Amino acid sequence: MSTLTPGEQAVMSRFDLGWPESDIAADLSISFARTRAIISTFDSNPAHDRHREAQIRRGSQRLLARLRKAGGHR
């Protein structure tokens, strides 16, 4: 596993203590979207992993459909 940056570590430390994402974002003066991205990337929750993998699969399927529709599916 890669080493977290100090900012990522700050987010994950607060998340591990049970802080809501909105409070973490406000406390660290970062966007809610950035906070959520860090948590979803580094959280070790299997349910989150399955959700992220499903999103990737759906995105890949949509991309393939668009490529086929455009005729570039070789």
N, CA, C and O atoms as a DFTB+ gen file, in Angstrom:
296 C
 N C O
     1  1       0.839      -1.191       0.000
     2  2       0.000       0.000       0.000
     3  2       0.875       1.242       0.000
     4  3       1.930       1.280       0.633
     5  1       0.423       2.245      -0.714
     6  2       1.196       3.476      -0.781
     7  2       1.034       4.286       0.502
     8  3       0.071       4.124       1.252
     9  1       1.995       5.150       0.722
    10  2       1.961       6.028       1.882
    11  2       1.020       7.194       1.602
    12  3       1.037       7.765       0.512
    13  1       0.211       7.539       2.576
    14  2      -0.716       8.657       2.428
    15  2       0.024       9.975       2.574
    16  3       0.987      10.086       3.332
    17  1      -0.439      10.963       1.841
    18  2       0.105      12.309       2.016
    19  2      -0.400      12.838       3.360
    20  3      -1.341      12.277       3.921
    21  1       0.205      13.901       3.885
    22  2      -0.291      14.450       5.151
    23  2      -1.769      14.856       5.085
    24  3      -2.506      14.669       6.053
    25  1      -2.198      15.407       3.956
    26  2      -3.600      15.797       3.809
    27  2      -4.530      14.599       3.796
    28  3      -5.586      14.616       4.429
    29  1      -4.137      13.559       3.074
    30  2      -4.940      12.328       3.035
    31  2      -4.999      11.689       4.418
    32  3      -6.047      11.202       4.842
    33  1      -3.871      11.695       5.113
    34  2      -3.825      11.138       6.466
    35  2      -4.741      11.909       7.402
    36  3      -5.411      11.315       8.246
    37  1      -4.774      13.228       7.256
    38  2      -5.645      14.053       8.103
    39  2      -7.106      13.694       7.877
    40  3      -7.880      13.582       8.827
    41  1      -7.479      13.515       6.608
    42  2      -8.864      13.130       6.298
    43  2      -9.179      11.762       6.889
    44  3     -10.197      11.588       7.559
    45  1      -8.308      10.797       6.641
    46  2      -8.590       9.425       7.088
    47  2      -8.569       9.305       8.610
    48  3      -9.327       8.511       9.168
    49  1      -7.727      10.066       9.288
    50  2      -7.710      10.034      10.754
    51  2      -9.046      10.485      11.319
    52  3      -9.581       9.870      12.242
    53  1      -9.577      11.551      10.766
    54  2     -10.875      12.055      11.231
    55  2     -11.999      11.083      10.865
    56  3     -12.907      10.843      11.661
    57  1     -11.926      10.531       9.658
    58  2     -12.946       9.569       9.229
    59  2     -12.946       8.341      10.141
    60  3     -14.006       7.847      10.525
    61  1     -11.760       7.854      10.484
    62  2     -11.651       6.689      11.376
    63  2     -12.205       6.976      12.769
    64  3     -12.630       6.061      13.474
    65  1     -12.199       8.245      13.161
    66  2     -12.771       8.630      14.459
    67  2     -14.289       8.821      14.396
    68  3     -14.934       9.081      15.412
    69  1     -14.853       8.686      13.181
    70  2     -16.291       8.783      13.028
    71  2     -16.820      10.143      12.623
    72  3     -18.027      10.375      12.675
    73  1     -15.947      11.037      12.224
    74  2     -16.386      12.369      11.796
    75  2     -17.208      12.252      10.515
    76  3     -16.871      11.450       9.644
    77  1     -18.265      13.026      10.385
    78  2     -19.004      13.075       9.113
    79  2     -18.142      13.738       8.031
    80  3     -17.300      14.586       8.330
    81  1     -18.358      13.348       6.788
    82  2     -17.562      13.876       5.685
    83  2     -17.638      15.402       5.599
    84  3     -16.637      16.062       5.322
    85  1     -18.817      15.953       5.836
    86  2     -18.971      17.413       5.738
    87  2     -18.147      18.130       6.809
    88  3     -17.588      19.195       6.547
    89  1     -18.069      17.559       8.008
    90  2     -17.270      18.165       9.077
    91  2     -15.776      18.077       8.773
    92  3     -15.018      18.998       9.077
    93  1     -15.360      16.962       8.170
    94  2     -13.954      16.802       7.797
    95  2     -13.580      17.869       6.776
    96  3     -12.551      18.533       6.906
    97  1     -14.424      18.028       5.760
    98  2     -14.161      19.020       4.720
    99  2     -14.065      20.419       5.312
   100  3     -13.156      21.179       4.979
   101  1     -14.995      20.756       6.183
   102  2     -14.997      22.091       6.789
   103  2     -13.768      22.289       7.673
   104  3     -13.134      23.343       7.622
   105  1     -13.430      21.294       8.477
   106  2     -12.298      21.407       9.395
   107  2     -10.972      21.569       8.656
   108  3     -10.092      22.304       9.103
   109  1     -10.836      20.885       7.535
   110  2      -9.580      20.925       6.785
   111  2      -9.596      21.942       5.643
   112  3      -8.611      22.083       4.918
   113  1     -10.710      22.645       5.488
   114  2     -10.859      23.648       4.427
   115  2     -10.608      23.069       3.039
   116  3      -9.910      23.665       2.219
   117  1     -11.192      21.892       2.791
   118  2     -11.134      21.280       1.469
   119  2     -12.565      21.008       1.021
   120  3     -13.492      21.040       1.830
   121  1     -12.738      20.743      -0.251
   122  2     -14.088      20.526      -0.759
   123  2     -14.648      19.194      -0.273
   124  3     -13.917      18.254       0.041
   125  1     -15.964      19.159      -0.227
   126  2     -16.649      17.929       0.146
   127  2     -16.322      16.818      -0.856
   128  3     -16.129      15.664      -0.473
   129  1     -16.262      17.181      -2.149
   130  2     -15.959      16.196      -3.188
   131  2     -14.562      15.606      -2.989
   132  3     -14.371      14.400      -3.146
   133  1     -13.594      16.443      -2.646
   134  2     -12.227      15.962      -2.406
   135  2     -12.190      15.045      -1.188
   136  3     -11.518      14.014      -1.192
   137  1     -12.919      15.435      -0.152
   138  2     -12.988      14.604       1.054
   139  2     -13.558      13.234       0.725
   140  3     -13.009      12.207       1.123
   141  1     -14.659      13.230      -0.003
   142  2     -15.301      11.965      -0.376
   143  2     -14.384      11.124      -1.250
   144  3     -14.339       9.904      -1.091
   145  1     -13.653      11.746      -2.169
   146  2     -12.739      11.010      -3.037
   147  2     -11.620      10.346      -2.234
   148  3     -11.263       9.197      -2.491
   149  1     -11.079      11.064      -1.276
   150  2     -10.013      10.492      -0.440
   151  2     -10.552       9.320       0.364
   152  3      -9.913       8.270       0.434
   153  1     -11.703       9.486       0.962
   154  2     -12.281       8.421       1.780
   155  2     -12.601       7.197       0.931
   156  3     -12.316       6.070       1.335
   157  1     -13.186       7.409      -0.233
   158  2     -13.543       6.265      -1.069
   159  2     -12.314       5.547      -1.611
   160  3     -12.357       4.346      -1.877
   161  1     -11.224       6.282      -1.773
   162  2      -9.989       5.673      -2.264
   163  2      -9.285       4.851      -1.190
   164  3      -8.771       3.769      -1.473
   165  1      -9.260       5.357       0.035
   166  2      -8.436       4.725       1.064
   167  2      -9.206       3.966       2.143
   168  3      -8.595       3.320       2.994
   169  1     -10.526       4.032       2.121
   170  2     -11.316       3.289       3.097
   171  2     -11.223       1.803       2.783
   172  3     -11.222       1.414       1.615
   173  1     -11.147       0.983       3.802
   174  2     -11.001      -0.462       3.598
   175  2     -12.328      -1.199       3.783
   176  3     -12.347      -2.348       4.225
   177  1     -13.418      -0.548       3.450
   178  2     -14.737      -1.140       3.581
   179  2     -15.047      -1.951       2.324
   180  3     -15.083      -1.385       1.232
   181  1     -15.274      -3.268       2.449
   182  2     -15.552      -4.095       1.271
   183  2     -16.796      -3.648       0.496
   184  3     -16.844      -3.796      -0.725
   185  1     -17.782      -3.115       1.179
   186  2     -18.979      -2.631       0.485
   187  2     -18.631      -1.455      -0.418
   188  3     -19.145      -1.356      -1.532
   189  1     -17.762      -0.563       0.054
   190  2     -17.329       0.558      -0.772
   191  2     -16.533       0.061      -1.975
   192  3     -16.660       0.596      -3.076
   193  1     -15.707      -0.971      -1.756
   194  2     -14.925      -1.535      -2.860
   195  2     -15.837      -2.116      -3.931
   196  3     -15.609      -1.907      -5.123
   197  1     -16.865      -2.844      -3.515
   198  2     -17.802      -3.431      -4.475
   199  2     -18.543      -2.344      -5.245
   200  3     -18.741      -2.458      -6.455
   201  1     -18.952      -1.291      -4.544
   202  2     -19.648      -0.186      -5.192
   203  2     -18.755       0.491      -6.229
   204  3     -19.197       0.770      -7.343
   205  1     -17.513       0.753      -5.869
   206  2     -16.570       1.400      -6.780
   207  2     -16.328       0.514      -8.006
   208  3     -16.292       1.013      -9.131
   209  1     -16.163      -0.794      -7.798
   210  2     -15.945      -1.710      -8.917
   211  2     -17.164      -1.752      -9.833
   212  3     -17.016      -1.828     -11.053
   213  1     -18.360      -1.705      -9.264
   214  2     -19.582      -1.690     -10.074
   215  2     -19.659      -0.416     -10.898
   216  3     -20.065      -0.453     -12.059
   217  1     -19.274       0.710     -10.312
   218  2     -19.266       1.967     -11.057
   219  2     -18.289       1.900     -12.234
   220  3     -18.594       2.376     -13.327
   221  1     -17.139       1.319     -12.009
   222  2     -16.139       1.193     -13.066
   223  2     -16.665       0.307     -14.185
   224  3     -16.510       0.634     -15.362
   225  1     -17.289      -0.822     -13.822
   226  2     -17.857      -1.720     -14.832
   227  2     -18.924      -1.023     -15.664
   228  3     -18.933      -1.132     -16.890
   229  1     -19.835      -0.299     -14.987
   230  2     -20.893       0.412     -15.708
   231  2     -20.306       1.465     -16.646
   232  3     -20.761       1.617     -17.780
   233  1     -19.296       2.186     -16.170
   234  2     -18.651       3.180     -17.021
   235  2     -17.980       2.547     -18.223
   236  3     -18.046       3.087     -19.328
   237  1     -17.339       1.413     -18.022
   238  2     -16.689       0.712     -19.128
   239  2     -17.716       0.217     -20.139
   240  3     -17.489       0.289     -21.346
   241  1     -18.833      -0.279     -19.651
   242  2     -19.887      -0.754     -20.546
   243  2     -20.476       0.394     -21.357
   244  3     -20.749       0.236     -22.547
   245  1     -20.674       1.550     -20.720
   246  2     -21.192       2.724     -21.436
   247  2     -20.187       3.204     -22.487
   248  3     -20.568       3.575     -23.597
   249  1     -18.904       3.193     -22.126
   250  2     -17.875       3.608     -23.074
   251  2     -17.841       2.657     -24.273
   252  3     -17.767       3.112     -25.414
   253  1     -17.893       1.353     -24.031
   254  2     -17.895       0.381     -25.119
   255  2     -19.106       0.587     -26.026
   256  3     -18.977       0.530     -27.249
   257  1     -20.268       0.824     -25.448
   258  2     -21.473       1.055     -26.252
   259  2     -21.308       2.283     -27.137
   260  3     -21.702       2.268     -28.303
   261  1     -20.728       3.343     -26.590
   262  2     -20.515       4.558     -27.380
   263  2     -19.491       4.335     -28.495
   264  3     -19.648       4.841     -29.607
   265  1     -18.452       3.577     -28.183
   266  2     -17.447       3.266     -29.207
   267  2     -18.062       2.461     -30.336
   268  3     -17.815       2.735     -31.510
   269  1     -18.863       1.467     -29.980
   270  2     -19.514       0.646     -31.011
   271  2     -20.457       1.503     -31.861
   272  3     -20.502       1.359     -33.082
   273  1     -21.185       2.368     -31.228
   274  2     -22.126       3.228     -31.943
   275  2     -21.370       4.143     -32.915
   276  3     -21.862       4.440     -34.003
   277  1     -20.199       4.578     -32.523
   278  2     -19.394       5.450     -33.368
   279  2     -18.593       4.673     -34.420
   280  3     -17.970       5.273     -35.295
   281  1     -18.612       3.363     -34.332
   282  2     -17.901       2.542     -35.307
   283  2     -16.428       2.327     -34.999
   284  3     -15.684       1.859     -35.861
   285  1     -15.995       2.657     -33.801
   286  2     -14.579       2.520     -33.453
   287  2     -14.303       1.427     -32.453
   288  3     -13.537       1.635     -31.513
   289  1     -14.902       0.274     -32.627
   290  2     -14.811      -0.797     -31.631
   291  2     -13.827      -1.902     -32.004
   292  3     -13.929      -3.006     -31.469
   293  1     -12.906      -1.649     -32.878
   294  2     -11.990      -2.697     -33.350
   295  2     -11.198      -3.304     -32.260
   296  3     -10.388      -4.197     -32.510
